[in-house]
Amino acid sequence: MSKDCLFCKIAQGLLPTDSLMETEHLVAFRDRNPVAPTHVLVIPKKHIASLADLEPEDKALIGEITLAIKELAKQEGLDDGFRVVVNTGPDGGQSVHHLHFHLLGGRSLQWPPG
């Protein structure tokens, strides 16, 4: 855990969130600045700066996160579809340097996204 990381503080329970799911390895909560009717962030409790920083030993963690996203989409009623976004690095739009997955849905999402 990084002591200055916002998402590490959330993962440790030091900052309040609108929590939707928590396991031994991840936390899911509603984004405070949603860009869609459903906008959930899913973060690993382990500090990983970005998708580019994943290591082979993180394979099971990423699988758990992916299955959690599937369950959250079901819980949120996103039966007509949803989008999962992982911003990586400055050109990818990453603003918090802790790996996080955006689950977006609740409306038709256009392509290309931006």
C-alpha positions in Angstrom: 0.0 0.0 0.0 1.1 3.5 -0.8 0.5 5.9 2.1 -0.2 8.9 -0.2 -2.5 7.0 -2.6 -6.2 8.0 -2.5 -7.4 4.5 -3.6 -5.1 2.8 -1.1 -6.8 4.8 1.6 -10.2 3.7 0.3 -9.0 0.1 0.2 -7.9 0.4 3.8 -11.2 1.8 4.9 -9.7 5.2 5.8 -12.0 7.2 3.5 -15.7 6.7 3.1 -17.3 5.5 -0.1 -20.6 4.2 -1.5 -19.3 0.7 -1.3 -20.9 -2.0 -3.4 -18.6 -5.0 -2.9 -15.5 -5.9 -0.9 -13.5 -9.1 -0.9 -10.1 -9.9 0.6 -8.5 -8.5 -2.6 -10.7 -5.8 -4.1 -13.2 -3.0 -3.3 -15.9 -1.7 -5.6 -17.7 1.6 -5.0 -19.7 4.3 -6.9 -17.6 7.0 -8.6 -18.1 10.4 -7.0 -18.2 12.1 -10.5 -20.2 9.7 -12.6 -20.1 9.9 -16.4 -23.0 7.4 -16.8 -26.1 6.5 -14.8 -24.1 3.5 -13.5 -20.4 4.3 -12.8 -18.6 1.9 -10.5 -14.9 1.8 -9.7 -13.3 -1.6 -9.0 -9.8 -1.4 -7.4 -7.4 -4.0 -6.1 -6.5 -3.6 -2.5 -2.9 -4.2 -3.5 -1.2 -1.1 -4.8 -0.5 -1.5 -8.5 0.1 1.8 -10.2 -1.5 0.9 -13.6 -2.3 -1.8 -16.0 1.2 -1.4 -17.4 2.6 -2.4 -14.0 0.9 -5.8 -13.7 3.2 -8.7 -12.9 2.6 -12.4 -13.7 1.7 -13.0 -10.1 -1.3 -10.6 -10.5 -3.1 -13.0 -12.9 -5.5 -14.4 -10.3 -6.2 -11.0 -9.0 -7.2 -9.7 -12.4 -9.4 -12.8 -12.9 -11.1 -12.0 -9.6 -11.7 -8.4 -10.6 -13.1 -9.4 -13.9 -15.6 -11.8 -12.3 -16.5 -9.1 -9.7 -17.3 -6.7 -12.6 -19.6 -9.3 -14.1 -21.4 -9.7 -10.8 -21.6 -5.9 -10.2 -23.1 -5.5 -13.7 -25.7 -8.1 -12.9 -26.5 -6.4 -9.5 -26.8 -3.0 -11.2 -29.2 -4.4 -13.8 -27.0 -3.7 -16.8 -28.6 -6.5 -18.8 -28.5 -4.5 -22.1 -24.7 -4.1 -21.9 -22.0 -2.1 -20.2 -18.4 -0.9 -20.8 -15.3 -1.5 -18.7 -12.6 1.1 -19.0 -9.0 1.0 -17.7 -7.2 4.3 -18.2 -3.4 3.8 -18.3 -0.8 6.5 -18.2 -1.1 10.2 -18.9 -2.1 9.8 -22.6 -4.7 7.2 -21.5 -6.3 9.7 -19.2 -5.3 8.0 -15.9 -5.7 10.5 -13.1 -5.2 8.3 -10.0 -2.1 6.2 -10.1 -3.7 3.0 -8.6 -5.1 0.5 -11.0 -8.8 0.9 -11.3 -11.6 -0.4 -13.6 -14.6 1.8 -14.5 -17.8 -0.1 -14.9 -20.1 2.1 -17.0 -23.7 1.5 -18.0 -27.3 2.5 -17.8 -27.4 4.3 -21.2 -26.3 3.7 -24.7 -22.5 4.2 -24.8 -21.2 5.5 -28.2 -18.1 4.4 -30.0 -15.4 5.7 -30.4 -15.4 6.9 -26.7 -13.2 10.0 -27.0 
